[in-house]
């Protein structure tokens, strides 16, 4: 081979690669997109139906019965109605439980599970009233046979929490407190905070126009006058008198010995041993002991009795509706106005009432 000639280059071979993988990938992408579209459309339909159910206010959309103990297939029922957390409004989940029990003809006794520091006077009294009404309605339904109600106290059953517990009436051995329960705190408070000193520092004064000297009583922009304190104290005293009247209806011991109630109705919180010694509760025990007592009072057979409790079912759309509703009614101005209004509480707390809404 001559030096001027270039070496021969072998011809390149082009191999045709099948395009199947390319089309397969496109097919799967289209399938994924289609599935996402169907899933999204299904979620929209689900939310629409869930929203409709929540808006119609059906009882099944806001409460769910669950098994708690004893015979899961029993025909007779003991219903656990729970009162948990601060009582702000009576017409809430507790009321929905009461309404649900009222419609259930198989419920033969109630265990009221209380774990609450109390709350507003009106909210506490509302729950107490409807518990009594439930007992009365069931007694009429059962041709005069009373519906036993037993209280099981959790960690805290104080003030308004103790108030609603008095729905037991004069039934003996009907209030059970756990060994670590705190209860009592019988009393009334109208929170008031004088911020006039702070406002003066930042050069803010209150020039409100009012129709009378007591129209602005309780305002935090200035100190209360003696006349305002007297008027608010009268409201507290009236509510306190009713509180003690309710306690006497649920604790017959204090009917015969009113001085004993006056000695402990100081707002003090008591532990279980102190509560037992002072007649605020009947027995030390957990919810199981309260259930056993309800079985005895109702004359039920444990082997034929189911204990049930209630809970809110998880509902995404219901949560969205609640959020939108809270936003609609909970503007900053409205919240401030609500917090500024004088309000009486059956509440055991050391913190300002700032989280009501």
WOVEN-V321438 format. One record per backbone hydrogen bond with DSSP energy under -1.0 kcal/mol. CO is the residue of the C=O (numbers start at 0). NH is the residue of the N-H. If there is no record, write none. Layout:
co=<CO & CO>
nh=<NH & NH>
This chain:
co=<18 & 19 & 20 & 21 & 22 & 23 & 24 & 25 & 26 & 27 & 28 & 29 & 30 & 31 & 32 & 33 & 34 & 35 & 36 & 37 & 38 & 39 & 40 & 41 & 42 & 43 & 44 & 45 & 46 & 47 & 48 & 49 & 50 & 51 & 52 & 57 & 58 & 58 & 63 & 65 & 68 & 70 & 75 & 76 & 77 & 78 & 80 & 82 & 86 & 89 & 91 & 92 & 93 & 94 & 95 & 96 & 97 & 98 & 100 & 103 & 105 & 108 & 109 & 110 & 111 & 112 & 113 & 114 & 115 & 116 & 117 & 118 & 119 & 120 & 121 & 122 & 123 & 124 & 125 & 126 & 127 & 128 & 129 & 130 & 131 & 132 & 133 & 134 & 135 & 136 & 137 & 138 & 139 & 141 & 147 & 149 & 150 & 151 & 154 & 155 & 157 & 158 & 159 & 162 & 163 & 164 & 165 & 167 & 173 & 174 & 174 & 175 & 176 & 177 & 181 & 182 & 183 & 188 & 194 & 195 & 196 & 197 & 198 & 199 & 211 & 213 & 215 & 219 & 224 & 225 & 226 & 227 & 228 & 229 & 230 & 231 & 232 & 233 & 234 & 235 & 236 & 237 & 238 & 239 & 240 & 241 & 242 & 243 & 244 & 245 & 246 & 250 & 251 & 251 & 252 & 256 & 257 & 258 & 259 & 260 & 263 & 267 & 269 & 270 & 271 & 272 & 273 & 274 & 275 & 282 & 285 & 286 & 287 & 288 & 289 & 290 & 291 & 292 & 293 & 294 & 300 & 301 & 303 & 304 & 305 & 306 & 306 & 307 & 308 & 310 & 314 & 315 & 316 & 317 & 318 & 319 & 320 & 321 & 322 & 323 & 324 & 325 & 330 & 331 & 332 & 333 & 334 & 335 & 343 & 344 & 345 & 345 & 351>
nh=<22 & 23 & 24 & 25 & 26 & 27 & 28 & 29 & 30 & 31 & 32 & 33 & 34 & 35 & 36 & 37 & 38 & 39 & 40 & 41 & 42 & 43 & 44 & 45 & 46 & 47 & 48 & 49 & 50 & 51 & 52 & 53 & 54 & 55 & 57 & 60 & 61 & 62 & 310 & 308 & 306 & 73 & 305 & 107 & 307 & 110 & 112 & 114 & 119 & 91 & 95 & 96 & 97 & 98 & 99 & 100 & 101 & 102 & 103 & 106 & 76 & 78 & 149 & 80 & 151 & 82 & 153 & 84 & 157 & 347 & 86 & 345 & 123 & 124 & 125 & 126 & 127 & 128 & 129 & 130 & 131 & 132 & 133 & 134 & 135 & 136 & 137 & 138 & 139 & 140 & 141 & 143 & 142 & 144 & 109 & 111 & 175 & 113 & 181 & 115 & 160 & 162 & 163 & 165 & 166 & 167 & 168 & 170 & 150 & 281 & 282 & 152 & 284 & 180 & 156 & 269 & 158 & 344 & 198 & 199 & 200 & 201 & 203 & 202 & 214 & 216 & 218 & 194 & 228 & 229 & 230 & 231 & 232 & 233 & 234 & 235 & 236 & 237 & 238 & 239 & 240 & 241 & 242 & 243 & 244 & 245 & 246 & 247 & 248 & 249 & 250 & 253 & 254 & 255 & 256 & 259 & 261 & 262 & 263 & 264 & 265 & 184 & 182 & 274 & 275 & 276 & 277 & 279 & 278 & 176 & 289 & 290 & 291 & 292 & 293 & 294 & 295 & 296 & 297 & 299 & 303 & 304 & 75 & 70 & 77 & 67 & 68 & 79 & 65 & 63 & 318 & 319 & 320 & 321 & 322 & 323 & 324 & 325 & 326 & 327 & 328 & 329 & 334 & 335 & 336 & 337 & 338 & 339 & 120 & 188 & 118 & 159 & 353>
